[in-house]
């Protein structure tokens, strides 16, 4: 059994965001969005209190299945690439200038892509390895970590940050032993943290969340350096993560079934980086 993480509750998330599926710290503000079922909206939320601060409409975007946020020094990236059924041919990432986030309505550039190794689109829901809910921005590239429903592993793809249409590059694979739902990069520690969950149908609390710490990635590559798997102590659907530096991360969970409670937690990875 993997060790439990250093973990503390920060706050409940504002009720308007019942399915927080991505987190990003942009302009010193914490941003999130809902999963499918909401419109193309970004939400600025409180970092230490249950508060909805602002709602921003992405005017030229659709929200088929938004699953992730990533950020660099100039832009916020929204991953509209959720693909439970494995049949999407409209995978895309919206690129929004950070300077525009002070407005109530913004425009986005679009990065469209396909997977180089997906040959079939008819396998059916949860019977394929071409879903994705995790992404980071690093250097001049975006890196996508797949959510493999079939083999419970993960594939790493890269894409340019520029608007356009691309075939993603398959970089590597990794046996994550569970479904990956979010990723964040901590440049101060050269550390990627992946979060996800194992699912046990029929249980009162069916979600068993975990984190993978991928160390020394800048020097050796994402899956070639030290790695450690930790159990996360909240039995929620963990869907969002963002680095706040120094080996610390914020993690959001979706609303627990039968309740109106979604949460923001802090995870301190430092004790596990020796």
Backbone as CSV, one residue per row, in Angstrom:
resi,resn,N_x,N_y,N_z,CA_x,CA_y,CA_z,C_x,C_y,C_z
1,UNK,0.850,-1.194,0.000,0.000,0.000,0.000,0.882,1.239,0.000
2,UNK,0.549,2.208,-0.855,1.354,3.421,-0.917,1.083,4.297,0.300
3,UNK,2.074,5.121,0.727,1.889,5.965,1.903,0.871,7.056,1.659
4,UNK,0.296,7.589,2.731,-0.667,8.665,2.622,0.057,10.011,2.533
5,UNK,-0.550,10.947,1.833,0.074,12.235,1.573,-0.121,13.196,2.738
6,UNK,0.741,14.226,2.787,0.605,15.352,3.703,-0.485,16.257,3.127
7,UNK,-1.632,16.326,3.777,-2.874,16.764,3.146,-3.702,17.563,4.126
8,UNK,-4.239,18.713,3.706,-5.128,19.461,4.597,-6.222,20.146,3.791
9,UNK,-7.382,20.262,4.397,-8.516,20.931,3.784,-8.305,22.432,3.848
10,UNK,-8.517,23.110,2.697,-8.441,24.567,2.652,-9.836,25.170,2.816
11,UNK,-10.762,24.778,1.939,-12.098,25.354,1.972,-13.029,24.539,1.082
12,UNK,-14.319,24.731,1.271,-15.276,24.284,0.278,-15.163,25.204,-0.940
13,UNK,-15.537,24.676,-2.107,-15.550,25.471,-3.330,-16.948,26.035,-3.525
14,UNK,-17.033,27.232,-4.091,-18.318,27.901,-4.297,-19.302,26.977,-5.016
15,UNK,-20.582,26.957,-4.612,-21.554,26.004,-5.161,-21.723,26.060,-6.668
16,UNK,-21.425,27.196,-7.300,-21.565,27.287,-8.756,-20.620,26.344,-9.477
17,UNK,-19.541,25.933,-8.798,-18.572,25.014,-9.400,-18.722,23.672,-8.707
18,UNK,-19.628,22.845,-9.211,-19.865,21.552,-8.583,-18.990,20.456,-9.175
19,UNK,-18.342,20.756,-10.321,-17.461,19.782,-10.940,-16.161,20.454,-11.372
20,UNK,-15.395,20.912,-10.394,-14.117,21.565,-10.693,-13.179,20.549,-11.341
21,UNK,-12.872,20.769,-12.617,-12.088,19.788,-13.362,-10.708,20.283,-13.744
22,UNK,-10.394,21.535,-13.465,-9.066,22.066,-13.744,-8.773,23.212,-12.795
23,UNK,-7.500,23.410,-12.486,-7.062,24.522,-11.637,-5.867,25.194,-12.293
24,UNK,-5.793,26.521,-12.170,-4.619,27.251,-12.639,-4.465,28.524,-11.825
25,UNK,-3.219,28.855,-11.488,-2.911,30.116,-10.836,-2.431,31.070,-11.916
26,UNK,-3.244,32.082,-12.219,-2.934,33.029,-13.282,-3.115,34.447,-12.755
27,UNK,-2.116,35.287,-12.963,-2.132,36.665,-12.454,-2.328,36.695,-10.941
28,UNK,-1.812,35.671,-10.259,-1.964,35.599,-8.812,-3.352,35.217,-8.355
29,UNK,-4.201,34.808,-9.291,-5.582,34.449,-8.992,-5.803,32.974,-9.299
30,UNK,-6.686,32.328,-8.546,-6.981,30.918,-8.747,-8.213,30.779,-9.636
31,UNK,-8.041,30.025,-10.745,-9.106,29.845,-11.726,-9.472,28.372,-11.849
32,UNK,-10.740,28.135,-12.150,-11.219,26.776,-12.382,-12.353,26.818,-13.399
33,UNK,-12.937,25.672,-13.688,-14.079,25.568,-14.594,-14.840,24.305,-14.233
34,UNK,-16.045,24.211,-14.711,-16.833,22.995,-14.537,-16.527,21.993,-15.638
35,UNK,-16.901,20.763,-15.382,-16.836,19.690,-16.363,-17.933,19.930,-17.413
36,UNK,-18.174,18.949,-18.263,-19.218,19.076,-19.282,-20.568,19.353,-18.624
37,UNK,-21.414,20.095,-19.335,-22.719,20.459,-18.801,-22.844,21.926,-18.483
38,UNK,-21.715,22.614,-18.379,-21.708,24.053,-18.178,-21.385,24.709,-19.518
39,UNK,-21.516,26.008,-19.611,-21.101,26.728,-20.805,-19.602,26.984,-20.776
40,UNK,-19.076,27.733,-21.754,-17.640,28.024,-21.821,-17.256,29.144,-20.854
41,UNK,-17.243,28.817,-19.569,-16.988,29.802,-18.524,-15.757,29.428,-17.701
42,UNK,-14.998,30.446,-17.352,-13.920,30.330,-16.372,-14.360,31.034,-15.098
43,UNK,-13.951,30.474,-13.951,-14.351,31.028,-12.667,-13.114,31.326,-11.820
44,UNK,-13.049,32.555,-11.322,-12.038,32.886,-10.322,-12.641,32.619,-8.950
45,UNK,-11.945,31.813,-8.146,-12.482,31.411,-6.848,-11.531,31.820,-5.735
46,UNK,-12.041,31.820,-4.510,-11.227,32.136,-3.356,-10.199,31.054,-3.084
47,UNK,-9.003,31.467,-2.695,-7.946,30.513,-2.392,-8.013,29.998,-0.959
48,UNK,-8.747,30.688,-0.104,-8.822,30.268,1.296,-10.223,30.430,1.881
49,UNK,-11.217,30.649,1.013,-12.587,30.770,1.487,-13.540,30.354,0.371
50,UNK,-14.743,29.964,0.768,-15.764,29.513,-0.184,-16.360,30.735,-0.875
51,UNK,-15.736,31.129,-1.994,-16.133,32.381,-2.620,-15.966,32.299,-4.128
52,UNK,-16.984,32.725,-4.865,-16.894,32.917,-6.303,-16.627,34.394,-6.546
53,UNK,-15.462,34.701,-7.107,-15.050,36.099,-7.268,-15.476,36.659,-8.616
54,UNK,-15.200,35.914,-9.694,-15.534,36.399,-11.021,-15.883,35.233,-11.930
55,UNK,-16.688,35.537,-12.968,-17.060,34.573,-13.995,-16.734,35.193,-15.350
56,UNK,-15.958,34.487,-16.165,-15.515,35.005,-17.455,-16.035,34.092,-18.562
57,UNK,-16.641,34.689,-19.573,-17.197,33.976,-20.713,-16.169,33.938,-21.837
58,UNK,-15.871,32.731,-22.354,-14.975,32.585,-23.498,-15.859,32.587,-24.745
59,UNK,-15.956,33.754,-25.386,-17.034,34.020,-26.332,-16.983,33.153,-27.581
60,UNK,-15.804,32.822,-28.058,-15.708,32.064,-29.307,-15.364,30.597,-29.073
61,UNK,-15.658,30.084,-27.886,-15.339,28.695,-27.541,-16.600,27.879,-27.343
62,UNK,-16.459,26.583,-27.502,-17.473,25.623,-27.107,-16.981,24.892,-25.863
63,UNK,-17.888,24.237,-25.170,-17.492,23.458,-23.991,-18.060,22.051,-24.122
64,UNK,-17.469,21.280,-25.025,-17.906,19.894,-25.197,-17.576,19.101,-23.949
65,UNK,-16.320,19.146,-23.527,-15.905,18.469,-22.300,-14.586,19.069,-21.818
66,UNK,-14.693,20.228,-21.160,-13.510,20.877,-20.592,-12.999,20.046,-19.429
67,UNK,-11.691,19.787,-19.401,-11.145,18.906,-18.376,-9.904,19.435,-17.667
68,UNK,-9.239,20.478,-18.186,-7.965,20.851,-17.586,-7.595,22.286,-17.925
69,UNK,-6.812,22.902,-17.023,-6.200,24.201,-17.245,-4.696,24.082,-17.095
70,UNK,-3.974,24.848,-17.894,-2.529,24.991,-17.754,-2.196,26.453,-18.002
71,UNK,-1.060,26.892,-17.496,-0.723,28.308,-17.600,0.778,28.465,-17.797
72,UNK,1.164,29.498,-18.572,2.556,29.906,-18.646,2.617,31.404,-18.353
73,UNK,3.675,32.071,-18.736,3.841,33.476,-18.353,2.930,34.422,-19.120
74,UNK,2.328,33.970,-20.213,1.522,34.865,-21.041,0.103,34.380,-21.306
75,UNK,-0.152,33.066,-21.177,-1.442,32.532,-21.609,-1.985,31.466,-20.647
76,UNK,-3.298,31.359,-20.664,-4.012,30.277,-20.005,-4.511,29.329,-21.096
77,UNK,-4.386,28.019,-20.843,-4.780,27.003,-21.812,-5.906,26.163,-21.223
78,UNK,-6.982,25.998,-21.981,-8.154,25.243,-21.534,-8.258,23.990,-22.394
79,UNK,-8.188,22.830,-21.761,-8.237,21.567,-22.488,-9.659,21.075,-22.688
80,UNK,-10.175,21.238,-23.908,-11.484,20.667,-24.270,-11.209,19.346,-24.979
81,UNK,-10.773,18.356,-24.194,-10.361,17.080,-24.788,-10.865,15.868,-24.013
82,UNK,-11.836,16.079,-23.127,-12.470,14.930,-22.487,-13.098,14.028,-23.537
83,UNK,-12.929,12.709,-23.389,-13.283,11.803,-24.492,-13.650,10.424,-23.947
84,UNK,-14.601,10.392,-23.024,-14.987,9.118,-22.411,-15.395,8.069,-23.441
85,UNK,-16.091,8.502,-24.487,-16.594,7.551,-25.478,-15.540,7.160,-26.515
86,UNK,-14.437,7.894,-26.564,-13.365,7.557,-27.502,-13.682,7.863,-28.949
87,UNK,-14.694,8.702,-29.209,-15.125,8.927,-30.586,-14.934,10.369,-31.052
88,UNK,-14.302,11.214,-30.245,-14.181,12.613,-30.617,-13.127,12.827,-31.710
89,UNK,-13.486,13.649,-32.670,-12.549,14.076,-33.715,-12.423,15.600,-33.728
90,UNK,-12.835,16.218,-32.615,-12.780,17.670,-32.484,-12.014,18.073,-31.221
91,UNK,-10.940,17.367,-30.909,-10.145,17.669,-29.736,-9.459,19.022,-29.898
92,UNK,-9.458,19.826,-28.836,-8.888,21.165,-28.969,-8.479,21.722,-27.616
93,UNK,-7.632,22.727,-27.698,-7.166,23.466,-26.533,-7.346,24.945,-26.837
94,UNK,-8.000,25.661,-25.950,-8.199,27.096,-26.125,-7.069,27.856,-25.429
95,UNK,-6.532,28.841,-26.117,-5.394,29.640,-25.643,-5.863,31.072,-25.418
96,UNK,-5.788,31.535,-24.167,-6.343,32.827,-23.776,-5.247,33.679,-23.166
97,UNK,-5.086,34.901,-23.627,-4.073,35.810,-23.089,-4.399,36.148,-21.634
98,UNK,-3.389,36.065,-20.767,-3.602,36.392,-19.357,-4.071,37.830,-19.193
99,UNK,-3.582,38.709,-20.058,-3.950,40.115,-19.953,-5.441,40.341,-20.167
100,UNK,-6.120,39.382,-20.809,-7.555,39.529,-21.098,-8.439,39.085,-19.947
101,UNK,-7.888,38.420,-18.950,-8.721,37.813,-17.906,-9.379,38.832,-16.987
102,UNK,-9.017,40.101,-17.124,-9.705,41.138,-16.361,-11.038,41.528,-16.958
103,UNK,-11.360,41.002,-18.140,-12.615,41.308,-18.815,-13.660,40.235,-18.494
104,UNK,-14.926,40.572,-18.688,-16.004,39.615,-18.453,-16.196,38.659,-19.620
105,UNK,-15.696,39.037,-20.799,-15.792,38.195,-21.985,-14.462,38.256,-22.719
106,UNK,-13.938,37.091,-23.115,-12.630,37.032,-23.759,-12.727,36.205,-25.041
107,UNK,-11.723,36.383,-25.902,-11.580,35.595,-27.112,-10.411,34.629,-26.923
108,UNK,-10.467,33.492,-27.602,-9.419,32.478,-27.492,-8.907,32.087,-28.870
109,UNK,-7.608,31.778,-28.947,-7.061,31.078,-30.092,-7.316,29.577,-29.882
110,UNK,-7.221,28.802,-30.967,-7.540,27.377,-30.855,-6.400,26.516,-31.379
111,UNK,-6.025,25.546,-30.583,-5.078,24.499,-30.965,-5.886,23.225,-31.162
112,UNK,-5.938,22.723,-32.381,-6.668,21.497,-32.684,-5.665,20.362,-32.856
113,UNK,-6.068,19.149,-32.457,-5.109,18.050,-32.554,-5.803,16.703,-32.667
114,UNK,-5.018,15.728,-33.060,-5.430,14.328,-33.093,-4.303,13.507,-32.486
115,UNK,-4.641,12.276,-32.043,-3.634,11.358,-31.511,-3.030,10.533,-32.652
116,UNK,-1.714,10.371,-32.689,-1.100,9.639,-33.792,-1.390,8.145,-33.771
117,UNK,-1.742,7.613,-32.599,-1.913,6.173,-32.452,-3.368,5.754,-32.319
118,UNK,-4.304,6.676,-32.524,-5.713,6.292,-32.475,-6.191,5.951,-33.876
119,UNK,-6.484,4.691,-34.093,-6.948,4.218,-35.398,-8.444,3.936,-35.418
120,UNK,-9.025,3.694,-34.233,-10.446,3.370,-34.163,-11.158,4.352,-33.235
121,UNK,-12.402,4.669,-33.595,-13.215,5.597,-32.833,-14.550,4.969,-32.439
122,UNK,-14.637,3.646,-32.550,-15.904,2.947,-32.344,-15.835,1.880,-31.258
123,UNK,-14.846,1.953,-30.377,-14.697,0.915,-29.356,-15.729,1.042,-28.244
124,UNK,-16.279,2.228,-28.065,-17.302,2.419,-27.042,-16.756,3.061,-25.785
125,UNK,-17.680,3.539,-24.955,-17.318,4.262,-23.741,-16.462,3.407,-22.811
126,UNK,-15.360,3.993,-22.335,-14.468,3.391,-21.339,-13.789,2.114,-21.830
127,UNK,-13.709,1.919,-23.138,-13.086,0.716,-23.697,-11.894,1.075,-24.584
128,UNK,-11.205,2.151,-24.240,-10.139,2.669,-25.093,-9.104,3.389,-24.226
129,UNK,-8.028,3.834,-24.863,-6.936,4.523,-24.161,-6.696,5.922,-24.730
130,UNK,-7.759,6.602,-25.183,-7.583,7.913,-25.810,-8.477,8.984,-25.194
131,UNK,-8.615,8.910,-23.888,-9.206,9.999,-23.130,-8.065,10.840,-22.557
132,UNK,-8.357,12.074,-22.171,-7.319,12.915,-21.561,-7.971,13.948,-20.659
133,UNK,-7.386,14.147,-19.471,-7.863,15.161,-18.534,-6.713,15.909,-17.865
134,UNK,-5.471,15.699,-18.325,-4.313,16.260,-17.636,-3.370,16.920,-18.633
135,UNK,-2.882,18.128,-18.282,-2.033,18.881,-19.193,-1.170,19.856,-18.393
136,UNK,0.070,20.060,-18.841,0.911,21.125,-18.307,1.506,21.912,-19.469
137,UNK,1.895,23.148,-19.183,2.655,23.970,-20.118,4.082,24.041,-19.599
138,UNK,5.051,23.670,-20.459,6.449,23.654,-20.048,7.310,23.983,-21.261
139,UNK,8.156,25.008,-21.125,8.973,25.413,-22.254,8.095,25.895,-23.398
140,UNK,8.388,25.417,-24.604,7.610,25.841,-25.763,6.525,24.844,-26.135
141,UNK,6.199,23.921,-25.215,5.251,22.848,-25.539,4.162,22.713,-24.484
142,UNK,3.077,22.091,-24.900,2.056,21.583,-24.003,2.226,20.075,-23.928
143,UNK,2.107,19.523,-22.729,2.239,18.083,-22.522,0.920,17.545,-21.975
144,UNK,0.405,16.525,-22.642,-0.868,15.904,-22.281,-0.609,14.511,-21.733
145,UNK,-1.266,14.189,-20.614,-1.155,12.885,-19.962,-2.507,12.188,-20.109
146,UNK,-2.527,11.067,-20.793,-3.798,10.430,-21.125,-4.419,9.718,-19.924
147,UNK,-5.713,9.503,-20.031,-6.511,8.762,-19.041,-6.937,7.465,-19.716
148,UNK,-6.177,6.400,-19.477,-6.371,5.142,-20.195,-7.415,4.275,-19.495
149,UNK,-8.621,4.271,-20.028,-9.689,3.476,-19.421,-9.425,1.976,-19.559
150,UNK,-8.771,1.591,-20.628,-8.603,0.169,-20.892,-7.509,-0.465,-20.045
151,UNK,-6.310,0.113,-20.034,-5.194,-0.537,-19.332,-4.782,0.189,-18.049
152,UNK,-5.481,1.285,-17.694,-5.240,2.040,-16.453,-3.817,2.597,-16.393
153,UNK,-3.217,2.827,-17.550,-1.908,3.454,-17.619,-2.032,4.873,-18.136
154,UNK,-0.922,5.395,-18.670,-0.887,6.777,-19.115,0.090,6.913,-20.274
155,UNK,-0.313,7.692,-21.275,0.569,8.044,-22.384,0.841,9.547,-22.342
156,UNK,2.057,9.918,-22.660,2.455,11.317,-22.673,2.580,11.793,-24.117
157,UNK,1.876,12.882,-24.436,1.932,13.484,-25.763,2.412,14.926,-25.636
158,UNK,2.997,15.444,-26.708,3.381,16.855,-26.729,2.748,17.543,-27.931
159,UNK,2.523,18.855,-27.763,1.950,19.707,-28.805,2.623,21.071,-28.757
160,UNK,2.715,21.762,-29.890,3.160,23.161,-29.851,2.126,24.036,-29.150
161,UNK,2.568,25.190,-28.669,1.657,26.132,-28.028,0.964,27.061,-29.016
162,UNK,1.386,27.040,-30.248,0.834,27.947,-31.242,-0.505,27.436,-31.770
163,UNK,-1.408,28.356,-32.077,-2.680,27.984,-32.685,-2.441,27.270,-34.007
164,UNK,-3.291,26.282,-34.307,-3.136,25.513,-35.528,-3.721,24.132,-35.346
165,UNK,-3.519,23.281,-36.342,-3.991,21.896,-36.311,-2.784,20.971,-36.370
166,UNK,-2.722,19.998,-35.444,-1.530,19.177,-35.288,-1.881,17.713,-35.062
167,UNK,-0.910,16.865,-35.363,-0.892,15.506,-34.851,0.017,15.510,-33.642
168,UNK,-0.519,15.174,-32.474,0.284,15.168,-31.252,1.428,14.167,-31.377
169,UNK,2.530,14.446,-30.702,3.677,13.536,-30.695,3.612,12.642,-29.462
170,UNK,3.633,11.339,-29.670,3.671,10.396,-28.552,5.089,10.356,-28.007
171,UNK,5.265,10.737,-26.745,6.587,10.872,-26.141,6.976,9.641,-25.346
172,UNK,6.046,9.123,-24.523,6.399,8.032,-23.613,5.121,7.424,-23.046
173,UNK,5.275,6.321,-22.327,4.160,5.667,-21.635,4.592,5.336,-20.211
174,UNK,3.603,5.160,-19.334,3.899,4.907,-17.921,2.734,4.137,-17.313
175,UNK,3.037,3.155,-16.479,1.999,2.380,-15.799,1.606,3.086,-14.510
176,UNK,0.598,3.939,-14.585,0.163,4.715,-13.425,-0.750,3.927,-12.486
177,UNK,-1.228,2.769,-12.922,-2.063,1.904,-12.085,-3.335,2.621,-11.626
178,UNK,-3.896,3.410,-12.525,-5.115,4.139,-12.214,-5.336,5.229,-13.241
179,UNK,-6.490,5.890,-13.164,-6.912,6.878,-14.147,-6.364,8.256,-13.787
180,UNK,-5.614,8.879,-14.706,-5.012,10.185,-14.465,-5.999,11.282,-14.854
181,UNK,-6.227,12.231,-13.926,-7.239,13.253,-14.138,-6.711,14.680,-14.094
182,UNK,-5.455,14.902,-13.702,-4.923,16.266,-13.671,-3.409,16.211,-13.495
183,UNK,-2.741,17.310,-13.887,-1.286,17.388,-13.786,-0.878,18.821,-13.482
184,UNK,0.249,18.963,-12.782,0.821,20.287,-12.522,2.332,20.170,-12.471
185,UNK,3.014,21.244,-12.873,4.478,21.280,-12.858,4.945,22.346,-11.885
186,UNK,5.830,21.957,-10.977,6.461,22.868,-10.022,7.886,23.109,-10.485
187,UNK,8.136,24.267,-11.124,9.464,24.562,-11.660,10.501,24.698,-10.552
188,UNK,10.091,25.154,-9.370,11.045,25.344,-8.276,11.628,24.028,-7.780
189,UNK,10.910,22.941,-8.003,11.360,21.610,-7.578,11.635,20.689,-8.772
190,UNK,11.430,21.186,-9.983,11.524,20.358,-11.192,10.709,19.078,-11.000
191,UNK,9.443,19.269,-10.663,8.578,18.179,-10.219,7.234,18.252,-10.927
192,UNK,6.802,17.138,-11.485,5.441,17.006,-11.987,4.641,16.187,-10.983
193,UNK,3.460,16.650,-10.676,2.536,15.869,-9.842,1.317,15.520,-10.680
194,UNK,1.062,14.226,-10.812,-0.144,13.727,-11.459,-1.108,13.270,-10.376
195,UNK,-2.393,13.566,-10.539,-3.392,13.021,-9.630,-4.419,12.229,-10.433
196,UNK,-5.052,11.322,-9.754,-6.061,10.489,-10.391,-6.756,9.636,-9.351
197,UNK,-7.410,8.590,-9.810,-8.116,7.733,-8.862,-8.278,6.332,-9.429
198,UNK,-8.451,5.395,-8.516,-8.972,4.074,-8.829,-10.456,4.097,-8.468
199,UNK,-11.241,3.314,-9.181,-12.688,3.336,-8.985,-13.177,1.934,-8.679
200,UNK,-13.965,1.811,-7.590,-14.520,0.523,-7.199,-16.035,0.644,-7.183
201,UNK,-16.674,0.201,-8.245,-18.115,0.336,-8.401,-18.873,-0.409,-7.310
202,UNK,-19.943,0.221,-6.826,-20.798,-0.423,-5.842,-20.466,-0.069,-4.409
203,UNK,-19.330,0.578,-4.172,-18.968,0.972,-2.813,-19.602,2.316,-2.473
204,UNK,-19.808,2.572,-1.176,-20.363,3.850,-0.731,-19.432,4.989,-1.124
205,UNK,-18.137,4.800,-0.949,-17.130,5.746,-1.405,-16.299,5.061,-2.487
206,UNK,-16.693,5.178,-3.754,-16.059,4.370,-4.804,-14.721,4.892,-5.288
207,UNK,-14.347,6.136,-4.906,-13.128,6.745,-5.433,-11.964,6.597,-4.453
208,UNK,-10.846,6.138,-4.988,-9.628,5.993,-4.209,-8.537,6.815,-4.902
209,UNK,-8.414,8.097,-4.520,-7.500,8.983,-5.236,-6.039,8.751,-4.855
210,UNK,-5.157,9.112,-5.781,-3.716,8.957,-5.575,-2.981,10.080,-6.294
211,UNK,-1.695,10.209,-5.989,-0.815,11.149,-6.680,0.464,10.428,-7.076
212,UNK,0.999,10.785,-8.229,2.334,10.369,-8.652,3.232,11.592,-8.633
213,UNK,4.385,11.481,-7.960,5.407,12.514,-7.972,6.498,12.088,-8.937
214,UNK,6.704,12.873,-9.985,7.709,12.594,-11.010,8.819,13.621,-10.860
215,UNK,9.964,13.184,-10.357,11.050,14.093,-9.988,12.073,14.248,-11.097
216,UNK,12.798,15.384,-11.067,13.965,15.609,-11.921,13.606,15.492,-13.399
217,UNK,12.440,16.001,-13.773,11.950,15.770,-15.132,12.691,16.594,-16.175
218,UNK,13.197,17.760,-15.795,13.870,18.605,-16.773,15.161,17.965,-17.270
219,UNK,15.811,17.225,-16.405,17.092,16.622,-16.766,16.939,15.252,-17.398
220,UNK,15.989,14.470,-16.924,15.934,13.062,-17.339,14.671,12.669,-18.095
221,UNK,13.686,13.560,-18.187,12.434,13.212,-18.841,11.368,12.849,-17.827
222,UNK,10.137,12.906,-18.242,9.013,12.779,-17.313,8.973,11.426,-16.607
223,UNK,9.143,10.351,-17.332,8.954,9.028,-16.761,10.268,8.286,-16.551
224,UNK,11.390,8.971,-16.701,12.689,8.304,-16.597,13.406,8.599,-15.299
225,UNK,12.860,9.467,-14.475,13.510,9.833,-13.216,12.812,9.147,-12.052
226,UNK,13.063,9.664,-10.842,12.422,9.086,-9.673,10.927,9.305,-9.702
227,UNK,10.170,8.339,-9.261,8.719,8.464,-9.199,8.221,7.800,-7.928
228,UNK,7.143,8.354,-7.381,6.581,7.796,-6.150,5.072,7.963,-6.181
229,UNK,4.379,6.931,-5.756,2.908,6.945,-5.739,2.420,7.081,-4.305
230,UNK,1.491,8.004,-4.073,0.956,8.267,-2.747,-0.565,8.148,-2.770
231,UNK,-1.135,7.627,-1.708,-2.587,7.630,-1.552,-3.038,8.986,-1.028
232,UNK,-4.110,9.526,-1.603,-4.701,10.762,-1.108,-5.886,10.416,-0.217
233,UNK,-6.013,11.073,0.945,-6.944,10.592,1.968,-8.409,10.958,1.781
234,UNK,-8.766,11.755,0.792,-10.170,12.129,0.603,-10.807,11.230,-0.451
235,UNK,-11.916,10.591,-0.121,-12.595,9.708,-1.071,-13.525,10.523,-1.967
236,UNK,-12.904,11.374,-2.757,-13.619,12.206,-3.714,-13.010,11.983,-5.091
237,UNK,-13.714,12.482,-6.092,-13.215,12.438,-7.458,-12.250,13.610,-7.638
238,UNK,-10.953,13.326,-7.565,-9.927,14.365,-7.670,-9.736,14.719,-9.140
239,UNK,-9.944,16.002,-9.485,-9.986,16.386,-10.897,-9.092,17.567,-11.243
240,UNK,-8.634,18.355,-10.271,-7.829,19.531,-10.580,-6.623,19.628,-9.672
241,UNK,-5.503,20.152,-10.211,-4.306,20.373,-9.404,-3.540,21.555,-9.974
242,UNK,-2.920,22.334,-9.082,-2.050,23.426,-9.494,-0.922,23.582,-8.493
243,UNK,0.268,23.861,-8.997,1.419,24.110,-8.139,1.338,25.518,-7.551
244,UNK,1.666,25.637,-6.272,1.829,26.963,-5.656,3.269,27.157,-5.211
245,UNK,4.171,26.301,-5.748,5.601,26.469,-5.532,6.110,25.799,-4.263
246,UNK,7.411,25.548,-4.257,8.037,24.984,-3.070,7.573,23.592,-2.721
247,UNK,7.135,22.821,-3.719,6.682,21.462,-3.464,5.268,21.357,-2.937
248,UNK,4.496,22.442,-3.036,3.115,22.458,-2.536,2.143,22.617,-3.702
249,UNK,0.987,21.977,-3.561,-0.016,21.963,-4.626,-1.402,22.175,-4.037
250,UNK,-2.273,22.807,-4.809,-3.697,22.847,-4.505,-4.389,21.789,-5.340
251,UNK,-5.345,21.088,-4.753,-6.077,20.020,-5.425,-7.569,20.247,-5.207
252,UNK,-8.341,20.182,-6.287,-9.793,20.334,-6.178,-10.475,19.003,-6.428
253,UNK,-11.635,18.841,-5.813,-12.441,17.639,-6.003,-13.812,18.036,-6.508
254,UNK,-14.438,17.113,-7.226,-15.809,17.345,-7.655,-16.762,17.139,-6.484
255,UNK,-17.979,17.650,-6.658,-19.026,17.477,-5.652,-19.244,15.999,-5.368
256,UNK,-19.263,15.650,-4.106,-19.489,14.266,-3.717,-20.943,13.887,-3.968
257,UNK,-21.155,12.695,-4.512,-22.505,12.251,-4.866,-23.438,12.330,-3.661
258,UNK,-24.596,12.942,-3.870,-25.584,13.057,-2.807,-25.379,14.255,-1.903
259,UNK,-24.351,15.078,-2.189,-24.096,16.269,-1.382,-23.959,17.465,-2.310
260,UNK,-23.754,18.630,-1.743,-23.451,19.844,-2.501,-22.069,20.354,-2.102
261,UNK,-21.147,19.439,-1.869,-19.862,19.830,-1.309,-18.703,19.395,-2.200
262,UNK,-18.029,20.385,-2.772,-16.765,20.167,-3.462,-15.696,20.930,-2.675
263,UNK,-14.466,20.444,-2.731,-13.464,20.951,-1.803,-12.158,21.332,-2.508
264,UNK,-11.421,22.222,-1.825,-10.072,22.589,-2.219,-9.135,22.161,-1.091
265,UNK,-8.112,21.384,-1.448,-7.145,20.876,-0.480,-5.752,21.389,-0.823
266,UNK,-4.863,21.327,0.168,-3.441,21.562,-0.077,-2.665,20.278,0.173
267,UNK,-1.772,19.969,-0.742,-0.918,18.789,-0.670,0.529,19.258,-0.644
268,UNK,1.266,18.862,0.395,2.676,19.209,0.545,3.511,17.978,0.220
269,UNK,4.256,18.046,-0.882,5.022,16.886,-1.357,6.435,16.806,-0.788
270,UNK,6.870,17.775,-0.019,8.277,17.865,0.363,8.776,16.671,1.152
271,UNK,7.931,16.113,1.985,8.357,14.969,2.817,8.656,13.729,1.976
272,UNK,8.219,13.731,0.711,8.346,12.538,-0.135,9.355,12.736,-1.263
273,UNK,10.143,13.804,-1.193,11.063,14.139,-2.275,12.513,13.816,-1.947
274,UNK,12.774,13.151,-0.827,14.160,12.830,-0.460,14.694,11.704,-1.321
